[in-house]
């Protein structure tokens, strides 16, 4: 074998070994990542619901977790509704993308103050009392569909109600577009029918929550609602 051919052959062997090592490393990383995620799922016990992550976009507000007393946000106006400015760029991009594809989306409701949430609940209570229910029962009935003041995601500025705030929205092209493309812009449907036993809230096809693109896509990939995702992130040790 000529000297040049020898070194060329040795080079090919070295290259093959390097590729094999890289593939091995990638395969090993994937396996470790898979095991890490599986362990997180196993450790994400339901009793770990209380407490908040450091990531503001993942603030958990529900029946058990109130809006943190330290919560604040910068207001941004869209469709005459106020939302958290952190979603401004992604929300604008989402609305523009929908419009470019002939889909009409608008923000029907954004931020609500604690006082506004109290007024909404009281109005619902009075409506049910007018139907003959005593106040205690009327309030309990109203709380089946309306969040208790201090426990509404709308008070964070990170929640949006789109278009027609009704179950019929689920049958529209706008809803289908949101479900298909929303996560790419950082938005998730907060209350899904298959997650009612976890969220404690009946399905609301109009109610979307901004969590940022990275988290929204990860939640879609894993098939997790926010309660599950927060527990999973806590088990992983972040963010």
C-alpha positions, -999 to +999 in steps of 0.1 A: +000+000+000+013+034-009+020+059+019-007+083+007-033+054+006-023+043+041-028+077+056-061+081+037-074+048+049-063+056+085-082+089+082-114+071+072-111+048+101-106+077+125-135+095+110-157+064+114-147+060+150-154+097+157-189+094+141-196+063+162-186+081+194-207+111+186-237+089+178-231+070+210-230+102+230-262+115+214-279+082+220-267+083+256-279+118+261-313+110+246-315+080+270-305+100+300-330+127+291-358+102+287-350+086+320-348+120+336-383+129+323-397+096+333-384+101+368-399+136+369-433+122+360-430+096+387-420+122+413-446+148+403-471+138+429-504+157+431-497+168+467-469+190+453-494+215+438-487+243+463-459+268+457-448+287+427-419+283+403-395+312+397-406+315+361-433+342+361-449+329+329-457+296+347-475+312+377-501+288+388-535+303+397-564+279+404-588+270+432-559+261+456-534+287+445-543+324+447-526+352+426-493+358+445-494+390+466-462+402+449-476+397+414-473+426+390-472+432+353-469+459+327-502+466+308-505+463+270-536+472+251-550+449+224-586+450+210-595+474+239-584+448+264-554+450+287-530+421+289-495+415+302-469+432+280-447+400+281-471+384+256-473+415+233-450+404+206-463+368+204-499+378+206-495+403+178-477+377+157-505+351+164-533+375+154-514+386+122-508+349+113-544+340+118-556+370+097-531+362+069-548+327+067-583+341+066-590+333+103-606+361+124-595+361+160-600+389+186-595+393+223-629+394+241-614+396+276-580+400+291-569+414+325-595+417+353-590+435+386-599+417+418-629+441+421-641+433+385-639+396+394-659+402+425-686+421+405-688+392+379-693+366+407-718+388+425-738+393+393-739+355+387-750+350+423-778+375+420-790+359+387-793+325+404-810+340+435-836+355+411-843+319+400-852+310+435-819+297+450-809+309+485-777+329+485-754+302+497-765+278+471-765+305+444-729+313+452-719+277+451-736+273+418-719+304+404-685+292+415-689+261+393-682+283+363-667+315+377-634+317+395-633+329+431-619+365+433-581+362+439-581+328+421-588+339+386-560+337+359-574+369+344-561+387+374-525+379+362-529+395+328-517+363+312-551+348+304-572+356+273-608+348+262-610+347+225-640+355+202-674+341+214-671+332+250-693+301+246-690+264+241-700+270+205-665+285+199-652+249+198-670+243+166-654+273+148-625+275+124-609+300+147-608+275+175-593+248+154-567+272+142-558+282+177-555+246+188-532+238+159-510+269+160-514+285+194-485+267+211-461+280+184-468+315+197-468+306+234-505+300+240-523+269+254-559+261+260-560+263+297-591+242+305-595+211+283-622+185+286-598+156+292-581+175+320-611+186+340-603+162+368-569+179+372-577+215+367-610+213+385-626+235+358-650+225+331-637+228+296-635+264+282-625+264+246-623+302+245-598+305+275-562+305+265-531+311+287-498+326+277-468+306+290-442+315+263-433+295+232-408+271+248-432+260+276-462+259+254-446+236+228-432+214+256-467+211+272-481+201+238-453+175+233-459+160+268-497+163+267-497+182+301-520+209+314-505+237+335-510+219+369-492+188+356-465+208+339-457+229+370-454+197+391-432+181+364-409+212+362-407+212+400-397+175+400-370+184+374-357+212+396-367+242+376-372+268+361 
